[in-house]
Amino acid sequence: MSVEEGTANHGRLLGTVRGPQDVKRMTAEQLDILAAEIRDFLVAKVSRTGGHVGPNLGVVELTLAMHRVFDSPRDRLLFDTGHQAYVHKIVTGRQEGFDKLRQRGGLSGYPSQAESDHDLIENSHASTALSYADGLAKAYALRGEKRSVVAVVGDGALTGGMCWEALNNIATAGNPLVIVVNDNGRSYSPTIGGLADHLSSLRLNPGYEKVLDTVKEALGSTPLVGKPMYEVLHAVKKGIKDAVAPQAMFEDLGIKYVGPVDGHDVPAIESALRAAKNFGGPVIVHAVTRKGYGYRAAEEDEADRLHGPGGAFDIETGKLLAAPSVKWTHVFADELVAIADERPDVVGITAAMAEPTGIATLARKHPNRVYDVGIAEQHAATSAAGLAMGGLHPVVAVYATFLNRAFDQVLLDVAMHKLPVTFVLDRAGITGPDGPSHYGIWDMSVFGVVPGLRIAAPRDSATLREELREAVAVDDGPTILRFPTGTVAADLPAVRRVGPVDVLAESARTDVLLVAVGSFAGLGMEVATRVAEQGYGVTVVDPRWVRPVPAELVELAAGHRLVVTVEDGVRVGGVGSALAQAMRDADVHVPVKDLGVPADWHPHGTRAQILADLGLTAQDVARDVTGWISGLDAQSVETAADEATAKN
């Protein structure tokens, strides 16, 4: 039943669901109605707040079946990435929180331990759930606890190397563990009917393997024809199984496989899950689903089935309600294409994020020069190193938070070889609704220690274009270009340039040098105006390239009484810290105050709300700067008085 059609009893059954036990009691007919009501609910709620629509519409029946077969929270249900856990939240009694989904005081867009005992993994980075599951299953086995562990992983996440490392260890350990592969990207159809169900049950029957072993032993002792006959029979057995299930990639690992199963057929998926639960070892249940299932606007969205609208959208069309605006990502994408048109050596790489990072724009113009490596950031970095060794200049575009996963590769595979690779980090800084695992606040601190790596932070579209061109012109080492999410700021021209440093505002008085990093340039200008009203002069500069610290920035600092840095990244090891160290090394003893993001797990909310909480608004910064510089005045007066007293 589609969302548009609705149901005569819209919301009636859903209103009775306060926990998994309510779903367990329902009949097959009631489950069909409940699934339709959940889809209505999801579209209605998420259309007002934005969030992950398509993935959750695709797992409604799968999630209901999981909660009917397993006993959460005693049995642990782990969602890889977690953006498909909305239905899980609904089933576990959190319907009321959807009115403020991804908003301050409302539900997180991902599993959250603070919300419910039914949630365990909060990290929303992909390809991690199987490793969590491996450890949990080992722990329960060692402690003698009879508890099921279920990991839901998407077919896309299986492109990540961690999944295969985990699968190798899961097979070796042999502990009870159910791996649900939510496959919404395959072309083959699920097997349907009694034969498929019978074969799945047979494969998970311990007696089945015992019979095979007995046959092997008996035929193995038969001279001449025994071993060849077994191999023929074994091949026939494999052929029968492979005819109904594409399991070849898993059987060599030693993990039992069931499927493909129709992920929108509750009885079918329940049957497979119960068989897997009772098997006593690791089992893969392959569920074929359709992303955006049951909602016409999502099913007709060719790009990503309405994967994750960033804001409110029209229910009928699926289109965002907010007027289109120029995003940072759009500016980068357009400029990259322009550069690629001029330079045939420039190629693009992304890790399953072609559309969100803008690399898809390059792919449409130069399809043979773009590589989407899947959810494999480590491979992306080292593959880029190989491309650079081969005479190309790769541009690797990922979200800022995800490059953390490839630190070792950037350090040793790229930087140590002094290779020209440009990493473009979208969603840098505090991003807001997606919460702490998606905040791109670590890059300037983490990658600032990499020798020979240069980091740029543009303040507007003009400097983004300029700094991207400067980055791809570097031929003796890696570069990083980072920018925030959302609408790009209006162009802010410089008064003058000192080396690579842009001077944005100057005063006759040189009281304060305000170093405004990247998107905080506009904030810096407002701070200067506010502080000037208190009688102090502020020079506002945008360093443009923040690592290594420009020598010209240190020279400018030497000509002021106080240096204040403000950055959209963690303070520990950040730009302010690096500048203070550079000043000490140059024997410049001007006091430095660094403002930035504390190294902590900051809750979800709007970017503006979180920055206000952190004191990173123009009003807060101006108040701090005024207090610090007036404190220096008071200290100077006190010192002068002491000196006068001493003379007398």
Secondary structure, 3 states (H helix, E strand, C coil): CCCCCCCCCCCCCHHHCCCHHHHHCCCHHHHHHHHHHHHHHHHHHHHHHCCCCHHHHCCHHHHHHHHHHCCCCCCEEEECCCCCCHHHHHHCCCHHHHHHCCCCCCCCCCCCCCCCCCCCCCCCCCCCHHHHHHHHHHHHHHHCCCCCEEEEEECCHHHCHHHHHHHHHHHHHCCCEEEEEEECCCCCCCCCCHHHHHHHHHHCCHHHHHHHHHHHHHHHCCCCCHHHHHHHHHHHHHHHHHHHCCCHHHHCCCCEEEEEEECCCHHHHHHHHHHHHHHCCEEEEEEECCCCCCCHHHHCCCCCCCCCCCCCECCCCCCECCCCCCEHHHHHHHHHHHHHHHCCCEEEEECCCHHHHCHHHHHHHCHHHEEECCCCHHHHHHHHHHHHHCCCEEEEEEEHHHHHHHHHHHHHHHHCCCCCCEEEEECEECCCCCCHHHCECCHHHHHHHCCCCEEECCCCHHHHHHHHHHHHHCCCCCEEEECCCCECCCCCCCCEEECCEEEEECCCCCCEEEEECHHHHHHHHHHHHHHHCCCCCEEEEECCEEECCCHHHHHHHHCCCEEEEEEEEECCCCHHHHHHHHHHHCCCCCCEEEEEECCCCCCCCCHHHHHHHCCCCHHHHHHHHHHHHHHHHHHHHHHHHHHHHHHC
